[in-house]
Amino acid sequence: MVINSIGVLLILAVLVACEKEEIPVPAHIPGDGETNTIELGQYYENQLFFDLGTNTVVASNLKSAWDLSFESAEDGFHIFLNSAKGMAIHRSDLSFDAITSADDLVWKWDAHSGNIDSTAIGNWQLSDQLYVIDRGYDHTGTHLGYYKLKVNAFDATSYTILVGDISSSTGVEKVVMKDASRHLTYYHLETGTIEIAPKDELYDIVFTQYTYLFTEPEMPYLVSGVLLNRQNTLAIELKETDYNSVNLSDIIDLELSGELDAIGYEWKFYAYDEGVYLIDPDKVYIIKTADGLYYKLHFVGFYNESGLKGYPSIEIQQL
């Protein structure tokens, strides 16, 4: 028995000697918590493109600066409305000169989810439709009028469109060149192509007004919130969650959403008795960027030091 015991000990010693030395794995170190105040403006007039990694607004514009955005990919053909203005579309089988008034038209809006198969314009390639465009409102409440649009063609580099004021009988043919450096090419119906968003990799989320479609009955409503970079960002909302306690191990297996309004607007609510907007700080948003980094974000305010609404304050941290 002694010999057997010694033999076992020798075998164990050899096995241990053959094992590689363990290499300690350093613990994940999250980034520092940071805060920021975003200047939407008291009339929600601004759109602000925000980079989580640098905690900065990398581009901004008045929400009324553009009307349409065109997919820029070589095979891209979808056309989106600037929903920050409450824009809408009427689809018609009539000729360009047949409609000269917006009276009694039936309107459609882009889905607030950003689903490319649920745009108000739809798949224009399937029919030779005329689109009447309600250009919506600027931040002063001024209505911006009606235009007509037909999409005549597109290819890898451009769209050819026919546009004109609703009173126009013929319209004017325009060429919209695709911006290959960006997912979307932005267009103003009166002035033409305009640079709005920064390059896709430079921002993660957008602070803006947008049109939310309530249902039963369908009712469009302008809300102020946060939309995702539709190319690069995913997000999910955690309800009734302590922001400070959330760490990477809690969220790494969550299935995040690519819906445009995955963050949305419901982090605030209007308290009618008090006449002010209040923030729900226990709604925590997890955001995954294009480079695979995770951030947590929650809102901590909606007013600036002068008491003006439209200045959401956020706290963010890389996990």
ABEGO torsion letter per residue (X at the ends): XAAAAAAAAAAAAAAAAABBBBBBBBBBBBBBBBBBBBBAEAAGABBBBBBAAAGBBABBBBAAABABBBBABAABABBBBBAAAGBBBBBBABBAAABABABGBBBBBBBAAGBAAABAAEBAAABBBBBBBBAEBBAAGBBAEBBBBBBABBBAABBBBBBBBAABAAEBBBBBBBBAABABBBBBAAAEBBBBBBBAAABABBBBBBBBBBBOBBBBBBBBBBBBBAAABBBBBBBGBBAAABBAAAAAABBBBABAAAAEAAABBBBAAAGBBBBBAABBBBBBBAAGBBBBBBBABABBAAGBBGBBBBBBBBX
